[in-house]
């Protein structure tokens, strides 16, 4: 479980780990939170300037008094449950899974505990200093500005971590080395 804010480097780390593990003859699949939300019709999502007409039933990320807030409706709740179930199901089916996660609430943490019960799980803290994170978010141009800041103080509250990587101080290969050393 690679857990960190938006733009922290989880996707790059997952791809690096997957390539390294593939080179050693191991098959690992990557499942990310973005995978499920990219499958929802845009009408069920509000993100920045994009306002979906049914987003209150799906998921809303909006700027309120200068802070990005998240609201999850019944379709969004079902999508998050499907995402977690796909991770648990893939692992129970015998696949090795790398998860690209942004853990934002105690409710999400509790749901992960249920879904991952009985599985061998390694939680990896994917960190980056806030200034560097915000610079990365601005440079990407494909993220809602302020999203990473809104997640910064909450994303690491719940998981007990086995490994920690700093994606600003470490190259993707160095970060992968740290994760592989913890396996």
C-alpha positions as a LaTeX table, in Angstrom:
\begin{tabular}{lrrr}
\hline
Residue & $x$ (\AA) & $y$ (\AA) & $z$ (\AA) \\
\hline
Unk1 & 0.00 & 0.00 & 0.00 \\
Unk2 & 1.72 & 3.16 & $-1.24$ \\
Unk3 & $-0.05$ & 5.92 & 0.68 \\
Unk4 & 0.48 & 9.63 & 0.19 \\
Unk5 & $-1.03$ & 12.84 & $-1.06$ \\
Unk6 & $-1.90$ & 13.62 & $-4.62$ \\
Unk7 & 1.33 & 14.41 & $-6.54$ \\
Unk8 & 3.53 & 12.74 & $-3.91$ \\
Unk9 & 5.04 & 10.33 & $-6.43$ \\
Unk10 & 3.05 & 7.16 & $-5.71$ \\
Unk11 & 2.30 & 6.40 & $-9.36$ \\
Unk12 & 5.96 & 6.81 & $-10.36$ \\
Unk13 & 7.05 & 4.66 & $-7.42$ \\
Unk14 & 4.47 & 1.98 & $-8.29$ \\
Unk15 & 5.67 & 1.88 & $-11.91$ \\
Unk16 & 9.30 & 1.66 & $-10.79$ \\
Unk17 & 8.51 & $-1.13$ & $-8.34$ \\
Unk18 & 6.47 & $-2.99$ & $-10.93$ \\
Unk19 & 9.31 & $-2.79$ & $-13.48$ \\
Unk20 & 11.90 & $-3.92$ & $-10.94$ \\
Unk21 & 9.75 & $-6.82$ & $-9.73$ \\
Unk22 & 8.97 & $-7.82$ & $-13.32$ \\
Unk23 & 12.71 & $-7.87$ & $-14.08$ \\
Unk24 & 13.15 & $-10.32$ & $-11.22$ \\
Unk25 & 10.39 & $-12.57$ & $-12.60$ \\
Unk26 & 7.58 & $-11.50$ & $-10.25$ \\
Unk27 & 4.16 & $-10.41$ & $-11.47$ \\
Unk28 & 2.68 & $-7.43$ & $-9.63$ \\
Unk29 & $-0.41$ & $-5.50$ & $-10.69$ \\
Unk30 & $-0.94$ & $-1.84$ & $-9.88$ \\
Unk31 & $-4.37$ & $-0.74$ & $-8.70$ \\
Unk32 & $-4.92$ & 2.91 & $-7.93$ \\
Unk33 & $-7.65$ & 5.08 & $-6.53$ \\
Unk34 & $-7.69$ & 7.04 & $-9.78$ \\
Unk35 & $-8.55$ & 3.85 & $-11.70$ \\
Unk36 & $-12.05$ & 3.66 & $-10.26$ \\
Unk37 & $-12.85$ & 7.36 & $-10.50$ \\
Unk38 & $-11.70$ & 7.48 & $-14.13$ \\
Unk39 & $-14.38$ & 4.88 & $-14.83$ \\
Unk40 & $-17.20$ & 7.00 & $-13.38$ \\
Unk41 & $-19.11$ & 9.18 & $-15.83$ \\
Unk42 & $-17.90$ & 12.78 & $-15.45$ \\
Unk43 & $-21.41$ & 13.83 & $-14.38$ \\
Unk44 & $-20.74$ & 12.14 & $-11.00$ \\
Unk45 & $-17.53$ & 14.07 & $-10.30$ \\
Unk46 & $-16.79$ & 17.67 & $-9.34$ \\
Unk47 & $-13.13$ & 18.65 & $-9.38$ \\
Unk48 & $-12.08$ & 22.26 & $-9.53$ \\
Unk49 & $-13.75$ & 23.97 & $-12.48$ \\
Unk50 & $-15.44$ & 20.76 & $-13.67$ \\
Unk51 & $-18.85$ & 20.46 & $-12.01$ \\
Unk52 & $-20.71$ & 17.24 & $-12.66$ \\
Unk53 & $-24.48$ & 17.53 & $-12.52$ \\
Unk54 & $-24.75$ & 14.42 & $-10.28$ \\
Unk55 & $-21.52$ & 14.91 & $-8.33$ \\
Unk56 & $-23.26$ & 15.22 & $-4.95$ \\
Unk57 & $-24.14$ & 11.54 & $-5.38$ \\
Unk58 & $-20.58$ & 10.79 & $-6.55$ \\
Unk59 & $-17.53$ & 12.67 & $-5.34$ \\
Unk60 & $-16.87$ & 16.38 & $-4.96$ \\
Unk61 & $-13.56$ & 18.13 & $-4.47$ \\
Unk62 & $-14.22$ & 21.84 & $-4.17$ \\
Unk63 & $-12.57$ & 24.95 & $-2.86$ \\
Unk64 & $-14.39$ & 26.23 & 0.26 \\
Unk65 & $-12.92$ & 29.24 & 2.07 \\
Unk66 & $-9.55$ & 28.61 & 0.46 \\
Unk67 & $-9.45$ & 24.88 & 1.38 \\
Unk68 & $-10.17$ & 21.90 & $-0.85$ \\
Unk69 & $-12.90$ & 19.79 & 0.74 \\
Unk70 & $-14.06$ & 16.31 & $-0.23$ \\
Unk71 & $-17.62$ & 15.08 & $-0.09$ \\
Unk72 & $-18.59$ & 11.55 & $-1.00$ \\
Unk73 & $-22.15$ & 10.59 & $-1.93$ \\
Unk74 & $-23.66$ & 7.10 & $-2.30$ \\
Unk75 & $-22.18$ & 6.47 & $-5.77$ \\
Unk76 & $-18.77$ & 7.68 & $-4.56$ \\
Unk77 & $-19.05$ & 5.45 & $-1.49$ \\
Unk78 & $-19.89$ & 2.47 & $-3.72$ \\
Unk79 & $-16.96$ & 3.31 & $-6.02$ \\
Unk80 & $-14.54$ & 3.44 & $-3.07$ \\
Unk81 & $-15.90$ & 0.11 & $-1.80$ \\
Unk82 & $-15.47$ & $-1.40$ & $-5.28$ \\
Unk83 & $-11.89$ & $-0.13$ & $-5.41$ \\
Unk84 & $-11.02$ & $-1.66$ & $-2.03$ \\
Unk85 & $-12.82$ & $-4.89$ & $-2.94$ \\
Unk86 & $-10.86$ & $-5.11$ & $-6.21$ \\
Unk87 & $-7.60$ & $-4.82$ & $-4.28$ \\
Unk88 & $-8.61$ & $-7.48$ & $-1.73$ \\
Unk89 & $-10.08$ & $-9.72$ & $-4.43$ \\
Unk90 & $-6.95$ & $-9.53$ & $-6.58$ \\
Unk91 & $-4.75$ & $-10.41$ & $-3.59$ \\
Unk92 & $-7.03$ & $-13.25$ & $-2.50$ \\
Unk93 & $-7.01$ & $-14.58$ & $-6.08$ \\
Unk94 & $-3.23$ & $-14.91$ & $-5.77$ \\
Unk95 & $-2.00$ & $-11.73$ & $-7.44$ \\
Unk96 & 0.66 & $-9.50$ & $-5.92$ \\
Unk97 & $-0.79$ & $-6.00$ & $-5.72$ \\
Unk98 & 0.78 & $-2.55$ & $-5.53$ \\
Unk99 & $-1.81$ & 0.00 & $-4.40$ \\
Unk100 & $-1.65$ & 3.72 & $-5.19$ \\
Unk101 & $-3.71$ & 5.13 & $-2.28$ \\
Unk102 & $-4.70$ & 8.48 & $-0.78$ \\
Unk103 & $-6.15$ & 7.63 & 2.65 \\
Unk104 & $-8.25$ & 10.57 & 3.79 \\
Unk105 & $-10.51$ & 9.48 & 6.62 \\
Unk106 & $-10.97$ & 7.17 & 9.57 \\
Unk107 & $-13.93$ & 5.66 & 7.72 \\
Unk108 & $-11.68$ & 4.82 & 4.75 \\
Unk109 & $-9.08$ & 3.32 & 7.13 \\
Unk110 & $-11.72$ & 1.15 & 8.83 \\
Unk111 & $-12.98$ & $-0.07$ & 5.44 \\
Unk112 & $-9.43$ & $-1.01$ & 4.44 \\
Unk113 & $-9.03$ & $-3.00$ & 7.66 \\
Unk114 & $-12.12$ & $-5.05$ & 6.84 \\
Unk115 & $-11.14$ & $-5.59$ & 3.21 \\
Unk116 & $-7.52$ & $-6.51$ & 3.91 \\
Unk117 & $-8.18$ & $-8.73$ & 6.94 \\
Unk118 & $-6.07$ & $-11.88$ & 6.78 \\
Unk119 & $-3.76$ & $-10.54$ & 4.06 \\
Unk120 & $-0.08$ & $-9.72$ & 4.44 \\
Unk121 & 0.00 & $-5.94$ & 3.89 \\
Unk122 & 2.98 & $-3.60$ & 3.83 \\
Unk123 & 2.04 & 0.07 & 4.29 \\
Unk124 & 4.54 & 2.49 & 2.73 \\
Unk125 & 4.50 & 6.17 & 3.67 \\
Unk126 & 5.15 & 8.18 & 0.52 \\
Unk127 & 6.29 & 11.59 & 1.76 \\
Unk128 & 7.44 & 14.87 & 0.33 \\
Unk129 & 7.81 & 18.28 & 1.98 \\
Unk130 & 4.82 & 20.56 & 1.42 \\
Unk131 & 6.73 & 23.22 & $-0.56$ \\
Unk132 & 8.13 & 20.62 & $-2.96$ \\
Unk133 & 4.72 & 18.92 & $-3.18$ \\
Unk134 & 2.95 & 22.13 & $-4.11$ \\
Unk135 & 5.63 & 22.97 & $-6.70$ \\
Unk136 & 5.13 & 19.51 & $-8.22$ \\
Unk137 & 1.36 & 19.97 & $-8.21$ \\
Unk138 & 1.68 & 23.33 & $-10.03$ \\
Unk139 & 4.17 & 21.93 & $-12.55$ \\
Unk140 & 1.94 & 18.99 & $-13.43$ \\
Unk141 & $-0.92$ & 21.21 & $-14.52$ \\
Unk142 & $-3.40$ & 18.32 & $-14.33$ \\
Unk143 & $-4.34$ & 18.60 & $-10.65$ \\
Unk144 & $-6.63$ & 20.90 & $-8.76$ \\
Unk145 & $-4.32$ & 23.39 & $-7.04$ \\
Unk146 & $-4.58$ & 23.02 & $-3.28$ \\
Unk147 & $-5.62$ & 19.36 & $-3.41$ \\
Unk148 & $-2.30$ & 18.07 & $-2.11$ \\
Unk149 & $-2.21$ & 20.67 & 0.68 \\
Unk150 & $-5.71$ & 19.62 & 1.77 \\
Unk151 & $-4.52$ & 16.02 & 2.10 \\
Unk152 & $-1.14$ & 16.74 & 3.67 \\
Unk153 & $-2.12$ & 16.69 & 7.36 \\
Unk154 & $-4.60$ & 13.79 & 7.15 \\
Unk155 & $-3.21$ & 11.23 & 4.72 \\
Unk156 & $-0.72$ & 9.66 & 7.16 \\
Unk157 & $-2.81$ & 9.75 & 10.35 \\
Unk158 & $-4.03$ & 6.14 & 10.42 \\
Unk159 & $-1.68$ & 3.56 & 8.86 \\
Unk160 & 1.17 & 1.97 & 10.78 \\
Unk161 & 4.02 & 2.12 & 8.28 \\
Unk162 & 6.67 & $-0.50$ & 7.65 \\
Unk163 & 8.60 & 1.70 & 5.21 \\
Unk164 & 8.90 & 5.40 & 4.43 \\
Unk165 & 10.19 & 7.09 & 1.30 \\
Unk166 & 10.80 & 10.77 & 0.60 \\
Unk167 & 10.15 & 11.25 & $-3.11$ \\
Unk168 & 11.83 & 14.65 & $-3.16$ \\
Unk169 & 15.07 & 13.46 & $-1.56$ \\
Unk170 & 15.12 & 10.02 & $-3.23$ \\
Unk171 & 15.15 & 8.99 & $-6.87$ \\
Unk172 & 12.41 & 6.54 & $-7.89$ \\
Unk173 & 15.01 & 3.74 & $-7.82$ \\
Unk174 & 16.19 & 4.70 & $-4.33$ \\
Unk175 & 12.60 & 4.79 & $-3.11$ \\
Unk176 & 11.96 & 1.39 & $-4.72$ \\
Unk177 & 15.08 & 0.03 & $-2.98$ \\
Unk178 & 13.68 & 1.18 & 0.39 \\
Unk179 & 10.34 & $-0.52$ & $-0.28$ \\
Unk180 & 11.93 & $-3.72$ & $-1.55$ \\
Unk181 & 14.16 & $-3.87$ & 1.52 \\
Unk182 & 11.01 & $-3.86$ & 3.67 \\
Unk183 & 9.30 & $-6.72$ & 1.78 \\
\hline
\end{tabular}
